[in-house]
Amino acid sequence: MSKQLSFDKIKSHPKYAELISKRSNLAWSLAALMLVIYYGFILVIAFAPQFLAIPLSAGSVTTIGLPIGVGVILSAIVLTGIYVYRANTEFDELTRDLIEEAK
């Protein structure tokens, strides 16, 4: 019974609502940004493939599409890193405070 009371106490705490709100806003923002980057790249492939076929330099076999594609992949890694950093700092701190105050 004490676990249920503890959970109810945590769930009704204002810091719990703050944690859920901040975490959700960050996750949705980063997900939306990743979708814009990814689908933007796909749309360029679909509607302007000649842009991605531009060589990086005169006589080069490598086209501008390669670094842009790598940029899409790296952006996913960076956005994941941003979420992990915030989760390990701000969200963990809020969680610790919430648990301490709910005791």
N, CA and C of each residue as an Amber inpcrd file, in Angstrom:
protein
   309
   0.8210000  -1.1980000   0.0000000   0.0000000   0.0000000   0.0000000
   0.8610000   1.2560000   0.0000000   2.0160000   1.2140000   0.6600000
   2.8530000   2.4000000   0.7240000   3.4130000   2.7690000  -0.6580000
   3.6550000   1.7570000  -1.5180000   4.1340000   2.0550000  -2.8640000
   3.0840000   2.8460000  -3.6430000   1.8350000   2.4700000  -3.4900000
   0.7610000   3.1750000  -4.1810000   0.6530000   4.6120000  -3.6760000
   0.7380000   4.8010000  -2.3790000   0.6860000   6.1420000  -1.8330000
   1.8640000   6.9720000  -2.3130000   3.0370000   6.3640000  -2.3630000
   4.2310000   7.0580000  -2.8170000   4.0890000   7.4610000  -4.2840000
   3.5770000   6.5600000  -5.0990000   3.3910000   6.8700000  -6.5130000
   2.3640000   7.9820000  -6.6890000   1.2730000   7.9170000  -5.9410000
   0.2500000   8.9650000  -6.0220000   0.8250000  10.3140000  -5.5860000
   1.6570000  10.2640000  -4.5490000   2.2800000  11.4920000  -4.0540000
   3.2180000  12.0860000  -5.1140000   3.9900000  11.2270000  -5.7560000
   4.8990000  11.6870000  -6.8020000   4.1120000  12.2120000  -7.9920000
   3.1140000  11.4740000  -8.4010000   2.3330000  11.8520000  -9.5840000
   1.6020000  13.1800000  -9.3980000   1.2410000  13.5060000  -8.1930000
   0.5200000  14.7560000  -7.9520000   1.4530000  15.9350000  -7.6430000
   2.7540000  15.6650000  -7.5500000   3.7330000  16.7060000  -7.2290000
   3.9410000  17.6260000  -8.4410000   4.0600000  18.9430000  -8.2200000
   4.2720000  19.8810000  -9.3370000   5.5570000  19.6220000 -10.1320000
   6.6000000  19.1270000  -9.4730000   7.8490000  18.8410000 -10.1790000
   7.6880000  17.6620000 -11.1340000   6.7640000  16.7540000 -10.8370000
   6.4950000  15.6380000 -11.7420000   5.9100000  16.1810000 -13.0440000
   4.9610000  17.0950000 -12.9340000   4.3620000  17.7040000 -14.1220000
   5.4180000  18.4790000 -14.9070000   6.3070000  19.1690000 -14.1990000
   7.3830000  19.9150000 -14.8580000   8.3190000  18.9680000 -15.5990000
   8.6920000  17.8630000 -14.9570000   9.5720000  16.8770000 -15.5770000
   8.9460000  16.2940000 -16.8340000   7.6960000  15.8880000 -16.7350000
   7.0070000  15.3010000 -17.8850000   6.8970000  16.3110000 -19.0160000
   6.5700000  17.5470000 -18.6820000   6.4140000  18.5940000 -19.6890000
   7.7390000  18.8950000 -20.3980000   8.7980000  19.0920000 -19.6280000
  10.1000000  19.4130000 -20.2190000  10.6210000  18.2650000 -21.0780000
  10.5040000  17.0600000 -20.5550000  10.9920000  15.8880000 -21.2910000
  10.2130000  15.6900000 -22.5890000   8.9060000  15.8520000 -22.5090000
   8.0590000  15.6800000 -23.6820000   8.3280000  16.7640000 -24.7280000
   8.4410000  18.0110000 -24.2830000   8.7240000  19.1100000 -25.2170000
  10.0560000  18.9020000 -25.9340000  11.0640000  18.5080000 -25.1930000
  12.3670000  18.2770000 -25.8070000  12.2980000  17.1240000 -26.8060000
  11.6900000  16.0310000 -26.3990000  11.6090000  14.8570000 -27.2830000
  10.8600000  15.1830000 -28.5680000   9.7290000  15.8600000 -28.4620000
   8.9560000  16.2030000 -29.6570000   9.7010000  17.2090000 -30.5350000
  10.3730000  18.1620000 -29.9260000  11.1270000  19.1570000 -30.7000000
  12.2610000  18.4990000 -31.4780000  13.0160000  17.6420000 -30.8020000
  14.1280000  16.9710000 -31.4740000  13.6260000  16.0020000 -32.5460000
  12.5230000  15.3240000 -32.2690000  11.9480000  14.4110000 -33.2640000
  11.4700000  15.1860000 -34.4920000  10.8170000  16.3150000 -34.2750000
  10.3470000  17.1320000 -35.3930000  11.5270000  17.6430000 -36.2150000
  12.5810000  18.0940000 -35.5460000  13.7670000  18.5760000 -36.2450000
  14.4000000  17.4600000 -37.0870000  14.4890000  16.2550000 -36.5110000
  15.0600000  15.1340000 -37.2480000  14.2040000  14.7790000 -38.4550000
  12.8850000  14.8310000 -38.2950000  11.9960000  14.5420000 -39.4250000
  12.1570000  15.5830000 -40.5350000  12.2940000  16.8410000 -40.1640000
  12.5040000  17.8940000 -41.1650000  13.8120000  17.6440000 -41.9160000
  14.8650000  17.3210000 -41.1910000  16.1680000  17.0610000 -41.8260000
  16.0700000  15.8490000 -42.7530000  15.5360000  14.7570000 -42.2460000
  15.4800000  13.5170000 -43.0250000  14.5700000  13.6660000 -44.2380000
  13.3440000  14.1340000 -44.0100000  12.4250000  14.2460000 -45.1400000
  12.8330000  15.3590000 -46.0980000  13.5180000  16.3810000 -45.6040000
  14.0730000  17.3970000 -46.4960000  15.0790000  16.7760000 -47.4480000
  15.9300000  15.9150000 -46.9160000  16.9150000  15.2130000 -47.7440000
  16.2260000  14.3190000 -48.7700000  15.2130000  13.5870000 -48.3240000
  14.4670000  12.7030000 -49.2280000  13.7660000  13.5170000 -50.3260000
  13.2180000  14.6670000 -49.9630000  12.5520000  15.5160000 -50.9590000
  13.5450000  16.0650000 -51.9800000  14.7340000  16.4050000 -51.5410000
  15.7640000  16.8550000 -52.4800000  16.1300000  15.7120000 -53.4210000
  16.2550000  14.5120000 -52.8940000  16.5480000  13.3470000 -53.7340000
  15.4340000  13.1550000 -54.7640000  14.1930000  13.3190000 -54.3370000
  13.0550000  13.0730000 -55.2190000  12.8670000  14.1720000 -56.2640000
  13.0130000  15.4350000 -55.8600000  12.6390000  16.5260000 -56.7490000
  13.8060000  17.3350000 -57.3210000  14.9870000  17.1840000 -56.7730000
  16.1430000  17.9230000 -57.2990000  17.4090000  17.0690000 -57.2390000
  17.3640000  15.8750000 -57.8400000  18.5470000  15.0080000 -57.7560000
  19.7780000  15.6130000 -58.4390000  19.5580000  16.5020000 -59.3940000
  20.6910000  17.1400000 -60.0740000  21.5040000  18.0010000 -59.1020000
  20.8610000  18.5350000 -58.0820000  21.5850000  19.3090000 -57.0670000
  22.5820000  18.4200000 -56.3270000  22.1510000  17.2130000 -55.9730000
  23.0330000  16.3040000 -55.2410000  24.1200000  15.7140000 -56.1330000
  23.9800000  15.8580000 -57.4480000  24.9570000  15.3160000 -58.3840000
  26.0780000  16.3030000 -58.6960000  26.0420000  17.4810000 -58.1170000
  27.0930000  18.4780000 -58.3610000  28.4050000  17.9850000 -57.7420000
  29.4680000  17.9280000 -58.5250000  30.7610000  17.4850000 -57.9740000
  31.2900000  18.4740000 -56.9270000  32.0070000  17.9540000 -55.9540000
  32.5900000  18.8130000 -54.9130000  33.6480000  19.7510000 -55.4840000
  34.3970000  19.2830000 -56.4730000  35.3900000  20.1230000 -57.1430000
  35.4840000  19.6700000 -58.5990000  36.1180000  20.4670000 -59.3910000
  36.2500000  20.1350000 -60.8090000  36.9820000  18.8070000 -60.9780000
  36.3910000  17.9070000 -61.7440000  37.0040000  16.6070000 -61.9950000
  36.8240000  15.6050000 -60.8690000  36.1390000  15.9770000 -59.8190000
  35.9410000  15.0890000 -58.6680000  34.8210000  14.0890000 -58.9490000
  34.9930000  12.8820000 -58.4630000  33.9550000  11.8650000 -58.5780000
  32.9500000  12.0240000 -57.4350000  33.3960000  12.5430000 -56.3260000
  32.5370000  12.7270000 -55.1560000  31.6170000  13.9250000 -55.3680000
  30.3360000  13.7000000 -55.1090000  29.3540000  14.7590000 -55.3100000
  28.9460000  15.3780000 -53.9800000  28.2310000  16.4650000 -54.0740000
  27.7710000  17.1760000 -52.8770000  26.7710000  16.3390000 -52.0620000
  26.1810000  15.3510000 -52.7030000  25.2230000  14.4790000 -52.0120000
  25.8490000  13.6740000 -50.8850000  27.1040000  13.3120000 -51.0480000
  27.7740000  12.5060000 -50.0120000  27.9230000  13.2550000 -48.6890000
  28.4980000  14.4570000 -48.6660000  28.5970000  15.1540000 -47.3710000
  27.2250000  15.5380000 -46.8040000  26.2700000  15.8020000 -47.6780000
  24.9260000  16.1060000 -47.1710000  24.3220000  14.8630000 -46.5180000
  24.4840000  13.7010000 -47.1420000  23.9970000  12.4400000 -46.5530000
  24.6750000  12.1380000 -45.2270000  25.9800000  12.3600000 -45.1650000
  26.7170000  12.1660000 -43.9090000  26.2010000  13.1580000 -42.8640000
  25.8830000  14.3710000 -43.3060000  25.3280000  15.3770000 -42.3920000
  24.0010000  14.9520000 -41.7950000  23.1730000  14.2830000 -42.6020000
  21.8970000  13.7660000 -42.0870000  22.1570000  12.7380000 -40.9850000
  23.0880000  11.8460000 -41.2260000  23.4220000  10.8180000 -40.2280000
  24.0150000  11.4590000 -38.9780000  24.9410000  12.3860000 -39.1580000
  25.5610000  13.0470000 -38.0020000  24.5530000  13.8830000 -37.2150000
  23.5840000  14.4640000 -37.9070000  22.5630000  15.2360000 -37.1920000
  21.7600000  14.3430000 -36.2540000  21.5030000  13.1090000 -36.6700000
  20.7940000  12.1700000 -35.7880000  21.6260000  11.8750000 -34.5460000
  22.9190000  11.7120000 -34.7380000  23.8110000  11.4400000 -33.6050000
  23.8610000  12.6400000 -32.6660000  23.9790000  13.8370000 -33.2220000
  24.0440000  15.0590000 -32.4100000  22.7380000  15.2660000 -31.6430000
  21.6010000  15.0850000 -32.3050000  20.3140000  15.2730000 -31.6310000
  20.1260000  14.2420000 -30.5140000  20.5800000  13.0260000 -30.7460000
  20.5290000  12.0110000 -29.6870000  21.4200000  12.4250000 -28.5190000
  22.5960000  12.9440000 -28.8280000  23.5060000  13.4190000 -27.7880000
  22.9100000  14.5530000 -26.9700000  22.1980000  15.4540000 -27.6380000
  21.5380000  16.5500000 -26.9260000  20.5110000  15.9960000 -25.9480000
  19.7170000  15.0310000 -26.4040000  18.7060000  14.4560000 -25.5110000
  19.3650000  13.7430000 -24.3310000  20.3780000  12.9610000 -24.6010000
  21.0580000  12.2140000 -23.5300000  21.6940000  13.1760000 -22.5250000
  22.3150000  14.2450000 -23.0150000  22.9230000  15.2220000 -22.1190000
  21.8770000  15.8430000 -21.1970000  20.7670000  16.2770000 -21.7740000
  19.7020000  16.8920000 -20.9630000  19.0950000  15.8690000 -20.0030000
  18.9440000  14.6230000 -20.4640000  18.3790000  13.5860000 -19.5970000
  19.3050000  13.3090000 -18.4140000  20.5970000  13.3070000 -18.6610000
  21.5550000  12.9950000 -17.5960000  21.8520000  14.1640000 -16.6740000
  21.4600000  15.3570000 -17.0540000  21.7000000  16.5170000 -16.1930000
  20.3770000  17.0360000 -15.6430000  19.6710000  17.7680000 -16.4330000
  18.4490000  18.4440000 -15.9790000  17.3570000  17.4610000 -15.5330000
  17.0800000  16.4400000 -16.3320000  15.9760000  15.5290000 -16.0010000
  16.3110000  14.6470000 -14.8060000  17.5520000  14.2050000 -14.7200000
  17.9570000  13.4100000 -13.5520000  17.8980000  14.2400000 -12.2750000
  18.3050000  15.4970000 -12.3630000  18.2510000  16.3760000 -11.1960000
  16.8000000  16.5940000 -10.7450000  15.9210000  16.8240000 -11.6980000
  14.5030000  16.9890000 -11.3670000  13.9410000  15.7180000 -10.7370000
  14.3420000  14.5830000 -11.2550000  13.8760000  13.2970000 -10.7160000
  14.3560000  13.1050000  -9.2860000  15.6480000  13.4070000  -9.0330000
  16.1830000  13.2800000  -7.6700000  15.4460000  14.2070000  -6.7020000
  15.2420000  15.4560000  -7.1270000  14.5180000  16.4070000  -6.2810000
  13.1010000  15.9290000  -5.9970000  12.4690000  15.4250000  -7.0110000
  11.0950000  14.9410000  -6.8780000  11.0080000  13.7850000  -5.8900000
  11.9160000  12.8400000  -5.9940000  11.9220000  11.6820000  -5.0820000
  12.2030000  12.1320000  -3.6610000  13.1620000  13.0370000  -3.4790000
  13.4790000  13.5280000  -2.1380000  12.2940000  14.2510000  -1.5000000
  11.6480000  15.0860000  -2.2890000  10.5130000  15.8480000  -1.7470000
   9.2840000  14.9800000  -1.4890000   9.1850000  13.8720000  -2.2120000
   8.0170000  12.9990000  -2.0420000   8.1840000  12.0490000  -0.8470000
   9.3850000  11.9360000  -0.3100000   9.6160000  11.0240000   0.8240000
   8.9790000  11.5240000   2.0880000
